[in-house]
Amino acid sequence: MNFDNILKELEHKGIRNDEAQSDKALKYLNITKDTGEFLRVLVLATRSSKILEIGTSNGYSTIWLASSIPPDGTVTTIESSERKAEEALSNFEKAGLANKIVLLQGEAQAVLKDLNDPYDLIFLDADRSKYMDMIKDISRLLKNGGLIICDNASSHESELAEFTAYLKSQQNFSTSLVPVGKGEFLAYKSSSKQA
Ligand SMILES: C[S@@+](CC[C@H](N)C(=O)[O-])C[C@H]1O[C@@H](n2cnc3c(N)ncnc32)[C@H](O)[C@@H]1O
């Protein structure tokens, strides 16, 4: 199955599942389709080829990211739920993108400590209450000239207030809130803040 077909299939499956499912742990909580399209434009425009994602679920957003990078690019994605990680791996195979994706199963706060390579783009879509615990590692892993994208910045604005305020206060980050999907908070890392 090509990735456009699997994206369509997962989009509908995610909506149906999450409407019917009352247990939050069993919801997919996928990004919206327009967020996927926005991620694709950002990946292409920034020429990102090494991407880190925190919060894989069943791999819907990962497939948007991995289908947007060049052939030698990689997406490293972190997921704490074993069940969702297994489902994501199967979806990566179906999409023909398994060779471009490295899935690390575990709690991101711990997994990040073992990563060292710089990333062009870091996409955050996991437990928002943990982002401040991860911010030092996220900043360390983002290259100068790299971009953080954080989902749910409008839908869960107050939960992200400390995190977004922190990035806005950093001299080397330029930030913007974009009203796409559930709200995408962008933070661009330069070596010094632009005037
Ligand atoms: C909103 S869903 C991700 C949706 C996915 N990005 C997509 O659009 O298809 C959040 C996922 O993050 C995972 N998660 C939450 N906290 C985590 C953590 N601390 N480390 C790793 N994964 C986490 C959850 O199990 C859940 O599958």
The ligand as an SDF file (V2000), in Angstrom:
LIG
                    3D

 27 29  0  0  0  0  0  0  0  0999 V2000
   -1.3830   12.4650   20.8570 C   0  0  0  0  0  0  0  0  0  0  0  0
   -0.7770   10.8490   20.7390 S   0  0  0  0  0  0  0  0  0  0  0  0
    0.3480   10.9490   19.3830 C   0  0  0  0  0  0  0  0  0  0  0  0
   -0.3450   10.9930   18.0770 C   0  0  0  0  0  0  0  0  0  0  0  0
    0.5890   10.8930   16.8990 C   0  0  0  0  0  0  0  0  0  0  0  0
    1.5960   11.9350   16.9270 N   0  0  0  0  0  0  0  0  0  0  0  0
   -0.1910   11.0080   15.6060 C   0  0  0  0  0  0  0  0  0  0  0  0
   -0.5620   12.1410   15.2450 O   0  0  0  0  0  0  0  0  0  0  0  0
   -0.4490    9.9830   14.9940 O   0  0  0  0  0  0  0  0  0  0  0  0
    0.3360   10.8160   22.0860 C   0  0  0  0  0  0  0  0  0  0  0  0
    1.1290    9.5110   22.2050 C   0  0  0  0  0  0  0  0  0  0  0  0
    2.2410    9.7840   23.0390 O   0  0  0  0  0  0  0  0  0  0  0  0
    2.4750    8.6800   23.8600 C   0  0  0  0  0  0  0  0  0  0  0  0
    3.1690    9.2200   25.0470 N   0  0  0  0  0  0  0  0  0  0  0  0
    2.6390    9.9840   26.0270 C   0  0  0  0  0  0  0  0  0  0  0  0
    3.5880   10.3310   26.9060 N   0  0  0  0  0  0  0  0  0  0  0  0
    4.7400    9.7800   26.4650 C   0  0  0  0  0  0  0  0  0  0  0  0
    6.0750    9.7850   26.9340 C   0  0  0  0  0  0  0  0  0  0  0  0
    6.3930   10.4110   28.0590 N   0  0  0  0  0  0  0  0  0  0  0  0
    7.0060    9.1340   26.2220 N   0  0  0  0  0  0  0  0  0  0  0  0
    6.6880    8.4840   25.0750 C   0  0  0  0  0  0  0  0  0  0  0  0
    5.4300    8.4380   24.5860 N   0  0  0  0  0  0  0  0  0  0  0  0
    4.4760    9.0820   25.2610 C   0  0  0  0  0  0  0  0  0  0  0  0
    1.0920    8.0990   24.1420 C   0  0  0  0  0  0  0  0  0  0  0  0
    1.1580    6.7250   24.4680 O   0  0  0  0  0  0  0  0  0  0  0  0
    0.3680    8.3620   22.8430 C   0  0  0  0  0  0  0  0  0  0  0  0
    0.4140    7.2480   21.9770 O   0  0  0  0  0  0  0  0  0  0  0  0
  1  2  1  0
  2  3  1  0
  2 10  1  0
  3  4  1  0
  4  5  1  0
  5  6  1  0
  5  7  1  0
  7  8  2  0
  7  9  1  0
 10 11  1  0
 11 12  1  0
 11 26  1  0
 12 13  1  0
 13 14  1  0
 13 24  1  0
 14 15  1  0
 14 23  1  0
 15 16  2  0
 16 17  1  0
 17 18  1  0
 17 23  2  0
 18 19  1  0
 18 20  2  0
 20 21  1  0
 21 22  2  0
 22 23  1  0
 24 25  1  0
 24 26  1  0
 26 27  1  0
M  CHG  2   2   1   9  -1
M  END
$$$$
